[in-house]
Amino acid sequence: MAKRPILEFPDERLRTKAQPVETVDDDIRQLVDDMLETMYDARGIGLAATQIDVHRRVVVMDVSENGNEPLVMINPRYTPIGEEKAPLSEGCLSIPEQYAEVPRFLKVKLEALDRHGEAFELEAEGLLAHCIQHEYDHLEGVLFVDYLSPLKRERIQKKMQKRHKLMQDA
């Protein structure tokens, strides 16, 4: 396993639409392991391959209280269960220290492949449903700031540019 660098907004590579995984092989399983290590190290609850500059439809997450229940989703698809949405404060490993409320479907049905290439389905609600939608957006090249007003998005972009400048100067 290896920790990988996480791309940060406004890096344009975060806007790349991920391609489907044709075969779940050892390379994909290694990617999953690297993603889990990267996510846990960054103290996140979800990570899409796009965020580490690998444009494949792979997501890992762990919304458990103890951070010991990883969920691997390869080629995930979800459908809303019902029409009800609610806002929840979102953060993102690619937009550190920035948070905003984003309305998402309360319940979703997920279909995906696991790390062994086996198909599975699950119904999710609450934080898990919210996280599935957030990470799926990454695979589509969409960030949570895209749901914000232009003014809020611009403020976050300026903060991120300032952060990058400070890191370069350090």
Accessible surface in RSA format (square Angstrom, percent):
REM  Atomic radii and reference values for relative SASA: ProtOr
REM  Chains: A
REM  Algorithm: Lee & Richards
REM  Probe-radius: 1.40
REM  Slices: 20
REM RES _ NUM      All-atoms   Total-Side   Main-Chain    Non-polar    All polar
REM                ABS   REL    ABS   REL    ABS   REL    ABS   REL    ABS   REL
RES MET A   1   146.90  76.1  84.38  55.8  62.51 148.8  70.36  59.8  76.54 101.4
RES ALA A   2    51.13  47.0  46.92  72.4   4.21   9.6  51.13  72.0   0.00   0.0
RES LYS A   3   123.56  60.3  97.13  59.6  26.43  62.9  45.79  41.2  77.78  82.8
RES ARG A   4    67.87  28.5  65.22  33.2   2.65   6.3  22.34  30.5  45.53  27.6
RES PRO A   5   115.10  83.9 101.63  92.6  13.47  49.0 112.35  92.8   2.75  17.1
RES ILE A   6    41.02  23.3  19.65  14.6  21.37  51.5  19.93  14.4  21.08  57.2
RES LEU A   7    18.02  10.0  14.75  10.6   3.27   8.2  18.02  12.7   0.00   0.0
RES GLU A   8    33.30  19.1  26.52  20.1   6.77  16.1  10.68  20.7  22.62  18.5
RES PHE A   9     7.93   4.0   7.93   4.9   0.00   0.0   7.93   4.8   0.00   0.0
RES PRO A  10    36.65  26.7  28.57  26.0   8.08  29.4  29.69  24.5   6.96  43.3
RES ASP A  11    40.63  28.5  26.44  26.3  14.19  33.6  17.94  42.2  22.69  22.6
RES GLU A  12   130.19  74.7 121.15  91.7   9.04  21.5  66.98 129.6  63.21  51.6
RES ARG A  13   111.73  46.9 110.46  56.3   1.27   3.0  46.71  63.8  65.02  39.4
RES LEU A  14     0.05   0.0   0.04   0.0   0.00   0.0   0.04   0.0   0.00   0.0
RES ARG A  15    82.94  34.8  63.90  32.6  19.04  45.3  31.89  43.6  51.05  30.9
RES THR A  16    55.08  39.2  47.84  48.5   7.24  17.3  38.40  51.6  16.68  25.2
RES LYS A  17   118.53  57.8 110.39  67.7   8.13  19.4  60.68  54.6  57.85  61.6
RES ALA A  18     2.70   2.5   0.00   0.0   2.70   6.1   0.00   0.0   2.70   7.2
RES GLN A  19   105.63  59.1 105.63  77.2   0.00   0.0  42.79  91.1  62.85  47.7
RES PRO A  20    68.46  49.9  64.50  58.8   3.96  14.4  64.50  53.3   3.96  24.6
RES VAL A  21     7.06   4.6   0.08   0.1   6.98  16.8   0.08   0.1   6.98  18.9
RES GLU A  22   151.09  86.7 117.94  89.2  33.15  78.9  55.57 107.5  95.53  78.0
RES THR A  23    89.67  63.8  81.04  82.2   8.63  20.6  57.84  77.7  31.83  48.1
RES VAL A  24    22.20  14.6   3.77   3.4  18.42  44.4   3.77   3.3  18.42  50.0
RES ASP A  25    58.43  40.9  56.24  56.0   2.20   5.2  25.84  60.8  32.60  32.5
RES ASP A  26   106.17  74.4  99.94  99.5   6.23  14.7  36.36  85.6  69.81  69.6
RES ASP A  27   111.98  78.4 104.00 103.5   7.98  18.9  26.78  63.0  85.20  85.0
RES ILE A  28     8.76   5.0   8.76   6.5   0.00   0.0   8.76   6.3   0.00   0.0
RES ARG A  29    62.58  26.3  62.56  31.9   0.02   0.1  20.45  28.0  42.13  25.5
RES GLN A  30    80.96  45.3  78.66  57.5   2.30   5.5  38.57  82.1  42.40  32.2
RES LEU A  31     9.76   5.4   9.47   6.8   0.29   0.7   9.50   6.7   0.25   0.7
RES VAL A  32     0.00   0.0   0.00   0.0   0.00   0.0   0.00   0.0   0.00   0.0
RES ASP A  33    34.35  24.1  34.35  34.2   0.00   0.0   1.31   3.1  33.04  33.0
RES ASP A  34     6.04   4.2   6.04   6.0   0.00   0.0   0.00   0.0   6.04   6.0
RES MET A  35     0.00   0.0   0.00   0.0   0.00   0.0   0.00   0.0   0.00   0.0
RES LEU A  36    19.71  11.0  19.71  14.1   0.00   0.0  19.71  13.8   0.00   0.0
RES GLU A  37    53.44  30.7  48.80  36.9   4.64  11.0  19.94  38.6  33.50  27.4
RES THR A  38     1.47   1.0   1.10   1.1   0.37   0.9   1.10   1.5   0.37   0.6
RES MET A  39     0.00   0.0   0.00   0.0   0.00   0.0   0.00   0.0   0.00   0.0
RES TYR A  40    80.90  37.8  67.60  38.5  13.30  34.6  68.05  51.1  12.85  15.8
RES ASP A  41    82.98  58.1  56.73  56.5  26.26  62.1  13.82  32.5  69.16  69.0
RES ALA A  42    39.51  36.3  14.74  22.7  24.77  56.4  24.84  35.0  14.67  38.9
RES ARG A  43   219.37  92.1 184.29  93.9  35.08  83.5  69.52  95.0 149.85  90.8
RES GLY A  44    15.14  18.7   0.00   N/A  15.14  18.7   7.17  19.7   7.97  17.9
RES ILE A  45    77.77  44.3  75.12  56.0   2.65   6.4  75.12  54.1   2.65   7.2
RES GLY A  46     5.88   7.3   0.00   N/A   5.88   7.3   0.00   0.0   5.88  13.2
RES LEU A  47     0.00   0.0   0.00   0.0   0.00   0.0   0.00   0.0   0.00   0.0
RES ALA A  48     0.00   0.0   0.00   0.0   0.00   0.0   0.00   0.0   0.00   0.0
RES ALA A  49     0.00   0.0   0.00   0.0   0.00   0.0   0.00   0.0   0.00   0.0
RES THR A  50     0.00   0.0   0.00   0.0   0.00   0.0   0.00   0.0   0.00   0.0
RES GLN A  51     1.51   0.8   1.51   1.1   0.00   0.0   0.00   0.0   1.51   1.1
RES ILE A  52     9.97   5.7   0.00   0.0   9.97  24.0   0.03   0.0   9.94  27.0
RES ASP A  53    57.65  40.4  40.70  40.5  16.95  40.1  11.38  26.8  46.27  46.1
RES VAL A  54    34.73  22.9  31.99  29.0   2.74   6.6  34.73  30.2   0.00   0.0
RES HIS A  55    42.35  23.1  34.22  23.8   8.13  20.8  31.60  32.6  10.75  12.5
RES ARG A  56    75.76  31.8  75.76  38.6   0.00   0.0  23.24  31.8  52.52  31.8
RES ARG A  57    23.02   9.7  23.02  11.7   0.00   0.0   8.73  11.9  14.29   8.7
RES VAL A  58     0.00   0.0   0.00   0.0   0.00   0.0   0.00   0.0   0.00   0.0
RES VAL A  59     0.88   0.6   0.88   0.8   0.00   0.0   0.88   0.8   0.00   0.0
RES VAL A  60     0.00   0.0   0.00   0.0   0.00   0.0   0.00   0.0   0.00   0.0
RES MET A  61     0.66   0.3   0.66   0.4   0.00   0.0   0.66   0.6   0.00   0.0
RES ASP A  62     4.47   3.1   0.63   0.6   3.84   9.1   1.59   3.7   2.88   2.9
RES VAL A  63    44.89  29.5  24.99  22.6  19.90  47.9  25.70  22.3  19.19  52.0
RES SER A  64    27.15  22.9   4.89   6.5  22.26  51.3  15.05  32.1  12.10  17.0
RES GLU A  65   181.85 104.4 139.14 105.3  42.71 101.7  59.40 114.9 122.45 100.0
RES ASN A  66   125.34  86.4  93.55  90.4  31.79  76.6  20.86  50.2 104.48 101.0
RES GLY A  67    34.02  42.0   0.00   N/A  34.02  42.0  18.34  50.3  15.68  35.1
RES ASN A  68    97.05  66.9  72.02  69.6  25.03  60.3  32.90  79.2  64.14  62.0
RES GLU A  69   117.68  67.6 104.97  79.4  12.71  30.3  37.62  72.8  80.06  65.4
RES PRO A  70    70.54  51.4  46.30  42.2  24.24  88.1  46.30  38.2  24.24 150.7
RES LEU A  71    37.57  20.9  36.59  26.2   0.98   2.5  37.57  26.4   0.00   0.0
RES VAL A  72    15.17  10.0  10.69   9.7   4.48  10.8  10.69   9.3   4.48  12.2
RES MET A  73     2.22   1.1   2.22   1.5   0.00   0.0   1.96   1.7   0.26   0.3
RES ILE A  74     0.00   0.0   0.00   0.0   0.00   0.0   0.00   0.0   0.00   0.0
RES ASN A  75    30.58  21.1  27.75  26.8   2.84   6.8  15.82  38.1  14.76  14.3
RES PRO A  76     4.48   3.3   3.58   3.3   0.90   3.3   3.58   3.0   0.90   5.6
RES ARG A  77   140.65  59.1 140.08  71.4   0.57   1.4  61.17  83.6  79.49  48.2
RES TYR A  78    50.80  23.7  31.35  17.8  19.45  50.6   9.13   6.9  41.68  51.4
RES THR A  79    72.91  51.9  72.84  73.8   0.07   0.2  63.84  85.8   9.07  13.7
RES PRO A  80    59.04  43.0  40.26  36.7  18.78  68.3  40.26  33.2  18.78 116.7
RES ILE A  81    65.82  37.5  53.05  39.5  12.77  30.8  56.77  40.9   9.05  24.6
RES GLY A  82    50.69  62.5   0.00   N/A  50.69  62.5  35.64  97.8  15.04  33.7
RES GLU A  83   159.31  91.5 141.28 106.9  18.03  42.9  55.15 106.7 104.17  85.0
RES GLU A  84   121.45  69.7 109.86  83.1  11.59  27.6  44.13  85.4  77.32  63.1
RES LYS A  85   109.89  53.6  84.90  52.1  24.99  59.5  34.35  30.9  75.54  80.5
RES ALA A  86    33.53  30.8  30.76  47.5   2.77   6.3  31.72  44.7   1.81   4.8
RES PRO A  87    78.73  57.4  62.22  56.7  16.51  60.0  62.22  51.4  16.51 102.6
RES LEU A  88    72.45  40.3  71.19  50.9   1.26   3.2  72.45  50.9   0.00   0.0
RES SER A  89    68.48  57.9  47.67  63.6  20.81  47.9  33.86  72.1  34.62  48.5
RES GLU A  90     8.68   5.0   5.33   4.0   3.35   8.0   8.68  16.8   0.00   0.0
RES GLY A  91    28.77  35.5   0.00   N/A  28.77  35.5   8.08  22.2  20.70  46.4
RES CYS A  92    15.28  11.6   0.75   0.8  14.53  34.2   7.37  18.7   7.91   8.5
RES LEU A  93    37.27  20.8  26.60  19.0  10.67  26.8  28.12  19.8   9.15  24.6
RES SER A  94     0.00   0.0   0.00   0.0   0.00   0.0   0.00   0.0   0.00   0.0
RES ILE A  95     0.14   0.1   0.02   0.0   0.12   0.3   0.02   0.0   0.12   0.3
RES PRO A  96    25.28  18.4  19.91  18.1   5.37  19.5  24.38  20.1   0.89   5.6
RES GLU A  97   131.54  75.5 108.46  82.1  23.08  54.9  39.61  76.6  91.93  75.1
RES GLN A  98    27.09  15.1  25.50  18.6   1.59   3.8   1.30   2.8  25.78  19.6
RES TYR A  99   151.72  70.8 123.78  70.4  27.94  72.7  83.04  62.4  68.69  84.7
RES ALA A 100    17.83  16.4   8.20  12.7   9.62  21.9  17.83  25.1   0.00   0.0
RES GLU A 101   112.76  64.7  95.12  72.0  17.63  42.0  32.88  63.6  79.87  65.2
RES VAL A 102     0.00   0.0   0.00   0.0   0.00   0.0   0.00   0.0   0.00   0.0
RES PRO A 103    66.66  48.6  62.43  56.9   4.24  15.4  62.43  51.5   4.24  26.3
RES ARG A 104     8.14   3.4   7.40   3.8   0.74   1.8   2.83   3.9   5.31   3.2
RES PHE A 105    46.40  23.2  44.15  27.3   2.25   5.8  44.15  26.8   2.25   6.4
RES LEU A 106    63.85  35.6  61.95  44.3   1.90   4.8  63.68  44.7   0.17   0.4
RES LYS A 107    93.10  45.4  92.71  56.9   0.39   0.9  37.49  33.7  55.61  59.2
RES VAL A 108     0.00   0.0   0.00   0.0   0.00   0.0   0.00   0.0   0.00   0.0
RES LYS A 109    69.56  33.9  68.71  42.2   0.86   2.0  26.17  23.6  43.40  46.2
RES LEU A 110     0.43   0.2   0.43   0.3   0.00   0.0   0.43   0.3   0.00   0.0
RES GLU A 111    50.46  29.0  50.46  38.2   0.00   0.0   6.92  13.4  43.54  35.6
RES ALA A 112     7.55   6.9   0.00   0.0   7.55  17.2   4.59   6.5   2.96   7.8
RES LEU A 113    47.30  26.3  47.30  33.8   0.00   0.0  47.30  33.2   0.00   0.0
RES ASP A 114    40.42  28.3  40.42  40.2   0.00   0.0  16.79  39.5  23.63  23.6
RES ARG A 115    62.65  26.3  62.54  31.9   0.11   0.3  31.26  42.7  31.39  19.0
RES HIS A 116   119.08  65.1  99.72  69.3  19.35  49.5  65.95  68.0  53.13  61.8
RES GLY A 117    27.83  34.3   0.00   N/A  27.83  34.3   6.74  18.5  21.09  47.2
RES GLU A 118   111.69  64.1 110.04  83.2   1.66   3.9  34.25  66.2  77.44  63.2
RES ALA A 119    85.67  78.8  57.09  88.1  28.57  65.0  57.26  80.6  28.41  75.3
RES PHE A 120    48.84  24.4  38.96  24.1   9.88  25.7  47.55  28.8   1.29   3.7
RES GLU A 121   108.68  62.4  81.51  61.7  27.17  64.7  27.79  53.7  80.89  66.0
RES LEU A 122    45.54  25.4  36.28  26.0   9.27  23.3  45.54  32.0   0.00   0.0
RES GLU A 123   134.40  77.2 104.74  79.2  29.66  70.6  32.91  63.7 101.49  82.9
RES ALA A 124     5.17   4.8   0.00   0.0   5.17  11.8   4.21   5.9   0.96   2.5
RES GLU A 125   110.08  63.2  99.17  75.0  10.91  26.0  30.43  58.8  79.66  65.0
RES GLY A 126    45.51  56.1   0.00   N/A  45.51  56.1  39.52 108.4   5.99  13.4
RES LEU A 127    82.89  46.2  73.45  52.5   9.43  23.7  73.45  51.6   9.43  25.4
RES LEU A 128    40.50  22.6  39.23  28.1   1.26   3.2  39.23  27.6   1.26   3.4
RES ALA A 129     0.01   0.0   0.01   0.0   0.00   0.0   0.01   0.0   0.00   0.0
RES HIS A 130    12.25   6.7  12.12   8.4   0.13   0.3   5.68   5.9   6.57   7.6
RES CYS A 131     7.87   6.0   4.43   4.9   3.44   8.1   4.11  10.4   3.76   4.1
RES ILE A 132     3.74   2.1   2.34   1.7   1.40   3.4   2.39   1.7   1.34   3.6
RES GLN A 133     3.03   1.7   3.03   2.2   0.00   0.0   0.11   0.2   2.92   2.2
RES HIS A 134    12.76   7.0  11.56   8.0   1.20   3.1   7.18   7.4   5.58   6.5
RES GLU A 135     7.07   4.1   7.07   5.4   0.00   0.0   0.44   0.9   6.63   5.4
RES TYR A 136    50.97  23.8  50.22  28.6   0.75   1.9  21.21  15.9  29.76  36.7
RES ASP A 137    13.63   9.5  13.63  13.6   0.00   0.0   1.16   2.7  12.47  12.4
RES HIS A 138     1.12   0.6   1.12   0.8   0.00   0.0   0.47   0.5   0.65   0.8
RES LEU A 139     0.00   0.0   0.00   0.0   0.00   0.0   0.00   0.0   0.00   0.0
RES GLU A 140    51.48  29.6  36.13  27.3  15.35  36.6  16.05  31.0  35.43  28.9
RES GLY A 141     6.92   8.5   0.00   N/A   6.92   8.5   0.50   1.4   6.41  14.4
RES VAL A 142    45.60  30.0  44.59  40.4   1.01   2.4  44.59  38.7   1.01   2.7
RES LEU A 143     1.58   0.9   0.64   0.5   0.94   2.4   1.58   1.1   0.00   0.0
RES PHE A 144     2.25   1.1   0.00   0.0   2.25   5.9   0.00   0.0   2.25   6.5
RES VAL A 145     0.00   0.0   0.00   0.0   0.00   0.0   0.00   0.0   0.00   0.0
RES ASP A 146    51.63  36.2  28.35  28.2  23.28  55.0  20.39  48.0  31.24  31.2
RES TYR A 147   104.36  48.7  69.13  39.3  35.24  91.7  57.67  43.3  46.69  57.6
RES LEU A 148    20.50  11.4   9.11   6.5  11.39  28.6  12.96   9.1   7.54  20.3
RES SER A 149    53.13  44.9  40.14  53.6  12.99  29.9  43.60  92.8   9.53  13.4
RES PRO A 150    99.12  72.2  95.00  86.6   4.12  15.0  96.07  79.3   3.05  18.9
RES LEU A 151   105.89  59.0 101.15  72.4   4.74  11.9 104.21  73.2   1.68   4.5
RES LYS A 152   113.49  55.4 112.14  68.8   1.35   3.2  57.68  51.9  55.81  59.5
RES ARG A 153    65.20  27.4  65.20  33.2   0.00   0.0  13.99  19.1  51.21  31.0
RES GLU A 154    88.73  50.9  85.11  64.4   3.62   8.6  27.34  52.9  61.38  50.1
RES ARG A 155   131.33  55.1 128.53  65.5   2.80   6.7  44.91  61.4  86.42  52.4
RES ILE A 156    13.86   7.9  13.86  10.3   0.00   0.0  13.86  10.0   0.00   0.0
RES GLN A 157    61.26  34.3  61.26  44.8   0.00   0.0   4.63   9.8  56.63  43.0
RES LYS A 158   125.39  61.2 119.96  73.6   5.44  12.9  77.62  69.9  47.78  50.9
RES LYS A 159   114.58  55.9 107.20  65.8   7.38  17.6  62.18  56.0  52.40  55.8
RES MET A 160     1.11   0.6   1.11   0.7   0.00   0.0   0.00   0.0   1.11   1.5
RES GLN A 161    86.03  48.1  79.23  57.9   6.80  16.2  31.54  67.1  54.48  41.3
RES LYS A 162   139.24  67.9 132.79  81.5   6.45  15.4  81.37  73.2  57.87  61.6
RES ARG A 163    66.67  28.0  63.35  32.3   3.32   7.9  25.98  35.5  40.69  24.7
RES HIS A 164    46.75  25.6  45.27  31.5   1.49   3.8  34.90  36.0  11.86  13.8
RES LYS A 165   125.16  61.1 123.65  75.9   1.51   3.6  92.88  83.6  32.28  34.4
RES LEU A 166   108.89  60.6 103.97  74.4   4.92  12.4 104.18  73.2   4.71  12.7
RES MET A 167   112.07  58.0  93.91  62.1  18.17  43.3  94.84  80.6  17.23  22.8
RES GLN A 168   150.00  83.9 116.55  85.2  33.45  79.6  43.78  93.2 106.21  80.6
RES ASP A 169    99.64  69.8  63.10  62.8  36.53  86.4  31.37  73.8  68.26  68.1
RES ALA A 170   118.60 109.0  49.53  76.4  69.07 157.1  87.98 123.9  30.62  81.1
END  Absolute sums over single chains surface
CHAIN  1 A     9327.6       7723.3       1604.3       4853.2       4474.4
END  Absolute sums over all chains
TOTAL          9327.6       7723.3       1604.3       4853.2       4474.4
